[in-house]
């Protein structure tokens, strides 16, 4: 069982999200609003509530999202730092632990 997954926008991101694994996803030229990590969540009544337990890492650049497969500068990816990615994963892991603690206390 994964506490969280750091990935790019790929099939593993979608599989992890479908399995309710918290996902931190790095997006470059693709649009997270179109292909982001949709995490199935259920409220107590059993109804789906959309996205949760996901962090999208994306740099605000004037050229993006361009949806290009090749790019000569890749600014959209270079502006996402390792620290930002680590913080996103840490926040997902911490949120998961808090959720488990609350569930255990009920």
N, CA, C and O atoms as a GROMACS GRO file, in nm:
protein
  424
    1UNK      N    1   0.085  -0.118   0.000
    1UNK     CA    2   0.000   0.000   0.000
    1UNK      C    3   0.088   0.123   0.000
    1UNK      O    4   0.179   0.135   0.083
    2UNK      N    5   0.064   0.214  -0.092
    2UNK     CA    6   0.137   0.340  -0.100
    2UNK      C    7   0.073   0.445  -0.010
    2UNK      O    8  -0.050   0.454  -0.002
    3UNK      N    9   0.156   0.524   0.056
    3UNK     CA   10   0.104   0.639   0.130
    3UNK      C   11   0.072   0.752   0.034
    3UNK      O   12  -0.020   0.830   0.057
    4UNK      N   13   0.149   0.761  -0.075
    4UNK     CA   14   0.128   0.863  -0.178
    4UNK      C   15   0.216   0.828  -0.298
    4UNK      O   16   0.312   0.753  -0.286
    5UNK      N   17   0.180   0.884  -0.413
    5UNK     CA   18   0.257   0.862  -0.534
    5UNK      C   19   0.291   0.996  -0.597
    5UNK      O   20   0.203   1.079  -0.619
    6UNK      N   21   0.419   1.016  -0.627
    6UNK     CA   22   0.464   1.132  -0.704
    6UNK      C   23   0.488   1.082  -0.846
    6UNK      O   24   0.567   0.990  -0.867
    7UNK      N   25   0.421   1.142  -0.942
    7UNK     CA   26   0.428   1.094  -1.079
    7UNK      C   27   0.408   1.209  -1.178
    7UNK      O   28   0.371   1.320  -1.139
    8UNK      N   29   0.434   1.180  -1.302
    8UNK     CA   30   0.396   1.275  -1.406
    8UNK      C   31   0.255   1.241  -1.452
    8UNK      O   32   0.191   1.150  -1.397
    9UNK      N   33   0.206   1.312  -1.551
    9UNK     CA   34   0.071   1.286  -1.601
    9UNK      C   35   0.074   1.167  -1.696
    9UNK      O   36   0.093   1.182  -1.816
   10UNK      N   37   0.056   1.050  -1.639
   10UNK     CA   38   0.066   0.926  -1.716
   10UNK      C   39  -0.039   0.826  -1.667
   10UNK      O   40  -0.120   0.858  -1.580
   11UNK      N   41  -0.036   0.710  -1.722
   11UNK     CA   42  -0.130   0.605  -1.684
   11UNK      C   43  -0.121   0.567  -1.537
   11UNK      O   44  -0.223   0.539  -1.474
   12UNK      N   45   0.002   0.564  -1.482
   12UNK     CA   46   0.016   0.529  -1.340
   12UNK      C   47  -0.059   0.628  -1.251
   12UNK      O   48  -0.113   0.589  -1.148
   13UNK      N   49  -0.061   0.754  -1.291
   13UNK     CA   50  -0.135   0.855  -1.215
   13UNK      C   51  -0.283   0.817  -1.208
   13UNK      O   52  -0.344   0.823  -1.101
   14UNK      N   53  -0.339   0.777  -1.321
   14UNK     CA   54  -0.481   0.743  -1.325
   14UNK      C   55  -0.511   0.614  -1.249
   14UNK      O   56  -0.613   0.603  -1.182
   15UNK      N   57  -0.422   0.516  -1.260
   15UNK     CA   58  -0.442   0.391  -1.186
   15UNK      C   59  -0.436   0.417  -1.036
   15UNK      O   60  -0.521   0.368  -0.961
   16UNK      N   61  -0.338   0.494  -0.992
   16UNK     CA   62  -0.326   0.525  -0.849
   16UNK      C   63  -0.450   0.600  -0.801
   16UNK      O   64  -0.503   0.570  -0.694
   17UNK      N   65  -0.495   0.698  -0.878
   17UNK     CA   66  -0.613   0.774  -0.839
   17UNK      C   67  -0.736   0.683  -0.830
   17UNK      O   68  -0.815   0.696  -0.737
   18UNK      N   69  -0.750   0.592  -0.925
   18UNK     CA   70  -0.864   0.500  -0.922
   18UNK      C   71  -0.859   0.407  -0.802
   18UNK      O   72  -0.962   0.364  -0.751
   19UNK      N   73  -0.737   0.377  -0.755
   19UNK     CA   74  -0.720   0.291  -0.638
   19UNK      C   75  -0.721   0.371  -0.508
   19UNK      O   76  -0.693   0.317  -0.401
   20UNK      N   77  -0.752   0.500  -0.518
   20UNK     CA   78  -0.761   0.591  -0.403
   20UNK      C   79  -0.627   0.614  -0.333
   20UNK      O   80  -0.622   0.640  -0.212
   21UNK      N   81  -0.519   0.603  -0.408
   21UNK     CA   82  -0.386   0.638  -0.357
   21UNK      C   83  -0.370   0.788  -0.375
   21UNK      O   84  -0.392   0.838  -0.485
   22UNK      N   85  -0.331   0.862  -0.270
   22UNK     CA   86  -0.307   1.005  -0.286
   22UNK      C   87  -0.199   1.030  -0.393
   22UNK      O   88  -0.096   0.963  -0.393
   23UNK      N   89  -0.225   1.124  -0.481
   23UNK     CA   90  -0.138   1.147  -0.597
   23UNK      C   91  -0.090   1.292  -0.601
   23UNK      O   92  -0.169   1.385  -0.589
   24UNK      N   93   0.041   1.308  -0.617
   24UNK     CA   94   0.099   1.438  -0.651
   24UNK      C   95   0.147   1.424  -0.795
   24UNK      O   96   0.237   1.344  -0.823
   25UNK      N   97   0.088   1.500  -0.886
   25UNK     CA   98   0.115   1.482  -1.028
   25UNK      C   99   0.178   1.607  -1.088
   25UNK      O  100   0.126   1.718  -1.072
   26UNK      N  101   0.289   1.588  -1.157
   26UNK     CA  102   0.360   1.696  -1.224
   26UNK      C  103   0.305   1.710  -1.366
   26UNK      O  104   0.303   1.615  -1.443
   27UNK      N  105   0.260   1.831  -1.397
   27UNK     CA  106   0.206   1.859  -1.530
   27UNK      C  107   0.293   1.962  -1.599
   27UNK      O  108   0.330   2.064  -1.540
   28UNK      N  109   0.326   1.935  -1.723
   28UNK     CA  110   0.401   2.029  -1.805
   28UNK      C  111   0.311   2.085  -1.913
   28UNK      O  112   0.233   2.177  -1.887
   29UNK      N  113   0.321   2.031  -2.035
   29UNK     CA  114   0.243   2.085  -2.146
   29UNK      C  115   0.096   2.042  -2.148
   29UNK      O  116   0.017   2.099  -2.223
   30UNK      N  117   0.060   1.944  -2.068
   30UNK     CA  118  -0.080   1.899  -2.069
   30UNK      C  119  -0.164   1.977  -1.969
   30UNK      O  120  -0.111   2.042  -1.880
   31UNK      N  121  -0.293   1.970  -1.986
   31UNK     CA  122  -0.387   2.047  -1.906
   31UNK      C  123  -0.446   1.961  -1.794
   31UNK      O  124  -0.521   1.868  -1.823
   32UNK      N  125  -0.414   1.991  -1.668
   32UNK     CA  126  -0.467   1.909  -1.559
   32UNK      C  127  -0.619   1.917  -1.546
   32UNK      O  128  -0.681   1.826  -1.492
   33UNK      N  129  -0.680   2.025  -1.594
   33UNK     CA  130  -0.826   2.033  -1.590
   33UNK      C  131  -0.890   1.932  -1.686
   33UNK      O  132  -1.003   1.888  -1.665
   34UNK      N  133  -0.817   1.895  -1.789
   34UNK     CA  134  -0.869   1.800  -1.887
   34UNK      C  135  -0.832   1.656  -1.853
   34UNK      O  136  -0.913   1.564  -1.871
   35UNK      N  137  -0.711   1.635  -1.802
   35UNK     CA  138  -0.662   1.498  -1.780
   35UNK      C  139  -0.602   1.479  -1.641
   35UNK      O  140  -0.516   1.394  -1.622
   36UNK      N  141  -0.647   1.556  -1.545
   36UNK     CA  142  -0.591   1.550  -1.411
   36UNK      C  143  -0.624   1.422  -1.336
   36UNK      O  144  -0.699   1.338  -1.385
   37UNK      N  145  -0.567   1.408  -1.218
   37UNK     CA  146  -0.591   1.288  -1.137
   37UNK      C  147  -0.728   1.294  -1.070
   37UNK      O  148  -0.743   1.353  -0.963
   38UNK      N  149  -0.826   1.232  -1.133
   38UNK     CA  150  -0.959   1.228  -1.074
   38UNK      C  151  -0.964   1.114  -0.973
   38UNK      O  152  -0.955   0.997  -1.009
   39UNK      N  153  -0.977   1.150  -0.848
   39UNK     CA  154  -0.976   1.052  -0.741
   39UNK      C  155  -1.120   1.025  -0.700
   39UNK      O  156  -1.191   1.116  -0.658
   40UNK      N  157  -1.164   0.900  -0.710
   40UNK     CA  158  -1.301   0.871  -0.667
   40UNK      C  159  -1.311   0.878  -0.516
   40UNK      O  160  -1.237   0.810  -0.444
   41UNK      N  161  -1.402   0.958  -0.467
   41UNK     CA  162  -1.421   0.974  -0.323
   41UNK      C  163  -1.569   0.951  -0.295
   41UNK      O  164  -1.655   0.980  -0.378
   42UNK      N  165  -1.597   0.901  -0.180
   42UNK     CA  166  -1.736   0.878  -0.143
   42UNK      C  167  -1.765   0.946  -0.010
   42UNK      O  168  -1.686   0.939   0.084
   43UNK      N  169  -1.878   1.012  -0.005
   43UNK     CA  170  -1.920   1.070   0.122
   43UNK      C  171  -1.994   0.961   0.200
   43UNK      O  172  -2.018   0.853   0.147
   44UNK      N  173  -2.031   0.986   0.326
   44UNK     CA  174  -2.096   0.882   0.406
   44UNK      C  175  -2.222   0.823   0.343
   44UNK      O  176  -2.256   0.708   0.369
   45UNK      N  177  -2.290   0.900   0.260
   45UNK     CA  178  -2.411   0.849   0.196
   45UNK      C  179  -2.380   0.762   0.075
   45UNK      O  180  -2.470   0.701   0.017
   46UNK      N  181  -2.251   0.756   0.036
   46UNK     CA  182  -2.211   0.672  -0.076
   46UNK      C  183  -2.210   0.739  -0.210
   46UNK      O  184  -2.192   0.673  -0.313
   47UNK      N  185  -2.227   0.870  -0.213
   47UNK     CA  186  -2.226   0.942  -0.340
   47UNK      C  187  -2.085   0.987  -0.373
   47UNK      O  188  -2.010   1.028  -0.284
   48UNK      N  189  -2.047   0.981  -0.500
   48UNK     CA  190  -1.917   1.029  -0.542
   48UNK      C  191  -1.908   1.179  -0.525
   48UNK      O  192  -2.005   1.251  -0.547
   49UNK      N  193  -1.791   1.227  -0.486
   49UNK     CA  194  -1.775   1.371  -0.464
   49UNK      C  195  -1.665   1.432  -0.549
   49UNK      O  196  -1.627   1.547  -0.523
   50UNK      N  197  -1.612   1.362  -0.649
   50UNK     CA  198  -1.514   1.424  -0.739
   50UNK      C  199  -1.370   1.407  -0.696
   50UNK      O  200  -1.330   1.299  -0.653
   51UNK      N  201  -1.292   1.513  -0.708
   51UNK     CA  202  -1.149   1.507  -0.679
   51UNK      C  203  -1.120   1.521  -0.530
   51UNK      O  204  -1.188   1.595  -0.459
   52UNK      N  205  -1.022   1.450  -0.486
   52UNK     CA  206  -0.971   1.464  -0.350
   52UNK      C  207  -0.839   1.390  -0.344
   52UNK      O  208  -0.808   1.310  -0.432
   53UNK      N  209  -0.762   1.416  -0.240
   53UNK     CA  210  -0.636   1.347  -0.219
   53UNK      C  211  -0.546   1.354  -0.342
   53UNK      O  212  -0.481   1.255  -0.379
   54UNK      N  213  -0.541   1.469  -0.405
   54UNK     CA  214  -0.454   1.488  -0.520
   54UNK      C  215  -0.398   1.629  -0.518
   54UNK      O  216  -0.467   1.725  -0.482
   55UNK      N  217  -0.273   1.641  -0.558
   55UNK     CA  218  -0.209   1.771  -0.572
   55UNK      C  219  -0.154   1.778  -0.714
   55UNK      O  220  -0.082   1.689  -0.759
   56UNK      N  221  -0.189   1.883  -0.782
   56UNK     CA  222  -0.138   1.906  -0.918
   56UNK      C  223  -0.024   2.006  -0.908
   56UNK      O  224  -0.041   2.115  -0.854
   57UNK      N  225   0.091   1.968  -0.960
   57UNK     CA  226   0.208   2.056  -0.963
   57UNK      C  227   0.221   2.109  -1.106
   57UNK      O  228   0.249   2.034  -1.199
   58UNK      N  229   0.201   2.239  -1.119
   58UNK     CA  230   0.203   2.300  -1.251
   58UNK      C  231   0.254   2.442  -1.239
   58UNK      O  232   0.212   2.516  -1.150
   59UNK      N  233   0.345   2.479  -1.326
   59UNK     CA  234   0.398   2.616  -1.328
   59UNK      C  235   0.310   2.703  -1.417
   59UNK      O  236   0.267   2.662  -1.525
   60UNK      N  237   0.284   2.823  -1.369
   60UNK     CA  238   0.207   2.918  -1.450
   60UNK      C  239   0.302   2.982  -1.551
   60UNK      O  240   0.385   3.066  -1.516
   61UNK      N  241   0.288   2.942  -1.675
   61UNK     CA  242   0.370   2.996  -1.783
   61UNK      C  243   0.277   3.046  -1.894
   61UNK      O  244   0.170   2.989  -1.916
   62UNK      N  245   0.317   3.153  -1.964
   62UNK     CA  246   0.229   3.209  -2.066
   62UNK      C  247   0.202   3.114  -2.183
   62UNK      O  248   0.100   3.128  -2.251
   63UNK      N  249   0.290   3.020  -2.207
   63UNK     CA  250   0.273   2.931  -2.322
   63UNK      C  251   0.194   2.803  -2.288
   63UNK      O  252   0.169   2.721  -2.376
   64UNK      N  253   0.156   2.786  -2.164
   64UNK     CA  254   0.095   2.659  -2.127
   64UNK      C  255  -0.049   2.670  -2.083
   64UNK      O  256  -0.093   2.779  -2.046
   65UNK      N  257  -0.123   2.565  -2.086
   65UNK     CA  258  -0.078   2.435  -2.138
   65UNK      C  259  -0.082   2.434  -2.292
   65UNK      O  260  -0.184   2.464  -2.353
   66UNK      N  261   0.030   2.398  -2.351
   66UNK     CA  262   0.040   2.402  -2.498
   66UNK      C  263   0.005   2.267  -2.561
   66UNK      O  264  -0.026   2.260  -2.680
   67UNK      N  265   0.011   2.161  -2.484
   67UNK     CA  266  -0.020   2.025  -2.529
   67UNK      C  267   0.078   1.973  -2.635
   67UNK      O  268   0.046   1.880  -2.709
   68UNK      N  269   0.194   2.031  -2.643
   68UNK     CA  270   0.294   1.986  -2.741
   68UNK      C  271   0.372   1.867  -2.685
   68UNK      O  272   0.399   1.860  -2.565
   69UNK      N  273   0.408   1.776  -2.772
   69UNK     CA  274   0.490   1.661  -2.731
   69UNK      C  275   0.637   1.700  -2.722
   69UNK      O  276   0.712   1.639  -2.646
   70UNK      N  277   0.678   1.798  -2.798
   70UNK     CA  278   0.817   1.844  -2.793
   70UNK      C  279   0.819   1.994  -2.770
   70UNK      O  280   0.730   2.067  -2.814
   71UNK      N  281   0.922   2.039  -2.700
   71UNK     CA  282   0.936   2.181  -2.668
   71UNK      C  283   1.084   2.211  -2.652
   71UNK      O  284   1.158   2.130  -2.596
   72UNK      N  285   1.128   2.322  -2.700
   72UNK     CA  286   1.270   2.354  -2.692
   72UNK      C  287   1.312   2.412  -2.558
   72UNK      O  288   1.430   2.409  -2.526
   73UNK      N  289   1.220   2.465  -2.479
   73UNK     CA  290   1.262   2.527  -2.353
   73UNK      C  291   1.210   2.457  -2.227
   73UNK      O  292   1.278   2.462  -2.125
   74UNK      N  293   1.097   2.393  -2.230
   74UNK     CA  294   1.041   2.316  -2.119
   74UNK      C  295   1.033   2.394  -1.987
   74UNK      O  296   1.050   2.337  -1.879
   75UNK      N  297   1.008   2.523  -1.998
   75UNK     CA  298   0.997   2.610  -1.881
   75UNK      C  299   0.890   2.561  -1.785
   75UNK      O  300   0.905   2.571  -1.663
   76UNK      N  301   0.782   2.508  -1.839
   76UNK     CA  302   0.671   2.462  -1.755
   76UNK      C  303   0.714   2.352  -1.659
   76UNK      O  304   0.659   2.340  -1.549
   77UNK      N  305   0.812   2.272  -1.698
   77UNK     CA  306   0.862   2.166  -1.610
   77UNK      C  307   0.978   2.214  -1.524
   77UNK      O  308   0.989   2.175  -1.408
   78UNK      N  309   1.064   2.297  -1.580
   78UNK     CA  310   1.182   2.342  -1.506
   78UNK      C  311   1.147   2.431  -1.387
   78UNK      O  312   1.226   2.441  -1.293
   79UNK      N  313   1.031   2.495  -1.390
   79UNK     CA  314   0.991   2.583  -1.279
   79UNK      C  315   0.930   2.507  -1.162
   79UNK      O  316   0.902   2.567  -1.058
   80UNK      N  317   0.910   2.379  -1.176
   80UNK     CA  318   0.859   2.298  -1.065
   80UNK      C  319   0.980   2.237  -0.996
   80UNK      O  320   1.050   2.153  -1.052
   81UNK      N  321   1.004   2.280  -0.874
   81UNK     CA  322   1.123   2.236  -0.801
   81UNK      C  323   1.101   2.108  -0.722
   81UNK      O  324   0.988   2.069  -0.693
   82UNK      N  325   1.213   2.045  -0.688
   82UNK     CA  326   1.207   1.923  -0.607
   82UNK      C  327   1.144   1.950  -0.471
   82UNK      O  328   1.071   1.865  -0.419
   83UNK      N  329   1.170   2.067  -0.414
   83UNK     CA  330   1.112   2.101  -0.285
   83UNK      C  331   0.961   2.112  -0.292
   83UNK      O  332   0.891   2.068  -0.200
   84UNK      N  333   0.910   2.169  -0.400
   84UNK     CA  334   0.765   2.180  -0.418
   84UNK      C  335   0.702   2.041  -0.429
   84UNK      O  336   0.596   2.015  -0.372
   85UNK      N  337   0.768   1.952  -0.502
   85UNK     CA  338   0.718   1.816  -0.516
   85UNK      C  339   0.721   1.743  -0.382
   85UNK      O  340   0.626   1.674  -0.346
   86UNK      N  341   0.831   1.758  -0.309
   86UNK     CA  342   0.843   1.693  -0.178
   86UNK      C  343   0.737   1.745  -0.082
   86UNK      O  344   0.678   1.668  -0.006
   87UNK      N  345   0.712   1.875  -0.083
   87UNK     CA  346   0.609   1.934   0.004
   87UNK      C  347   0.470   1.880  -0.031
   87UNK      O  348   0.390   1.853   0.058
   88UNK      N  349   0.442   1.863  -0.159
   88UNK     CA  350   0.312   1.812  -0.201
   88UNK      C  351   0.292   1.669  -0.151
   88UNK      O  352   0.185   1.634  -0.100
   89UNK      N  353   0.395   1.587  -0.166
   89UNK     CA  354   0.385   1.448  -0.118
   89UNK      C  355   0.371   1.445   0.034
   89UNK      O  356   0.289   1.370   0.087
   90UNK      N  357   0.450   1.526   0.103
   90UNK     CA  358   0.443   1.530   0.250
   90UNK      C  359   0.305   1.572   0.298
   90UNK      O  360   0.254   1.517   0.395
   91UNK      N  361   0.243   1.668   0.230
   91UNK     CA  362   0.109   1.712   0.272
   91UNK      C  363   0.006   1.602   0.248
   91UNK      O  364  -0.088   1.587   0.328
   92UNK      N  365   0.021   1.526   0.142
   92UNK     CA  366  -0.071   1.415   0.116
   92UNK      C  367  -0.056   1.305   0.221
   92UNK      O  368  -0.154   1.250   0.269
   93UNK      N  369   0.069   1.274   0.254
   93UNK     CA  370   0.095   1.170   0.355
   93UNK      C  371   0.040   1.214   0.490
   93UNK      O  372  -0.024   1.135   0.559
   94UNK      N  373   0.064   1.338   0.528
   94UNK     CA  374   0.015   1.390   0.655
   94UNK      C  375  -0.137   1.390   0.659
   94UNK      O  376  -0.196   1.352   0.760
   95UNK      N  377  -0.201   1.432   0.551
   95UNK     CA  378  -0.348   1.431   0.546
   95UNK      C  379  -0.402   1.290   0.560
   95UNK      O  380  -0.504   1.269   0.625
   96UNK      N  381  -0.334   1.194   0.501
   96UNK     CA  382  -0.376   1.054   0.514
   96UNK      C  383  -0.363   1.004   0.656
   96UNK      O  384  -0.450   0.931   0.704
   97UNK      N  385  -0.256   1.043   0.724
   97UNK     CA  386  -0.238   1.002   0.864
   97UNK      C  387  -0.344   1.065   0.953
   97UNK      O  388  -0.397   0.999   1.043
   98UNK      N  389  -0.374   1.192   0.929
   98UNK     CA  390  -0.478   1.259   1.008
   98UNK      C  391  -0.613   1.192   0.986
   98UNK      O  392  -0.691   1.175   1.081
   99UNK      N  393  -0.642   1.155   0.863
   99UNK     CA  394  -0.768   1.089   0.832
   99UNK      C  395  -0.777   0.955   0.903
   99UNK      O  396  -0.882   0.919   0.955
  100UNK      N  397  -0.666   0.879   0.905
  100UNK     CA  398  -0.664   0.750   0.973
  100UNK      C  399  -0.683   0.768   1.123
  100UNK      O  400  -0.753   0.689   1.187
  101UNK      N  401  -0.621   0.871   1.180
  101UNK     CA  402  -0.634   0.896   1.324
  101UNK      C  403  -0.778   0.930   1.359
  101UNK      O  404  -0.830   0.884   1.461
  102UNK      N  405  -0.843   1.011   1.277
  102UNK     CA  406  -0.983   1.047   1.301
  102UNK      C  407  -1.071   0.923   1.289
  102UNK      O  408  -1.161   0.903   1.372
  103UNK      N  409  -1.047   0.841   1.187
  103UNK     CA  410  -1.126   0.719   1.168
  103UNK      C  411  -1.108   0.622   1.283
  103UNK      O  412  -1.204   0.557   1.326
  104UNK      N  413  -0.986   0.612   1.335
  104UNK     CA  414  -0.959   0.521   1.446
  104UNK      C  415  -1.025   0.567   1.574
  104UNK      O  416  -1.061   0.486   1.659
  105UNK      N  417  -1.043   0.698   1.588
  105UNK     CA  418  -1.102   0.754   1.709
  105UNK      C  419  -1.253   0.748   1.711
  105UNK      O  420  -1.314   0.776   1.814
  106UNK      N  421  -1.315   0.713   1.600
  106UNK     CA  422  -1.462   0.712   1.595
  106UNK      C  423  -1.519   0.582   1.646
  106UNK      O  424  -1.641   0.565   1.648
   0.00000   0.00000   0.00000
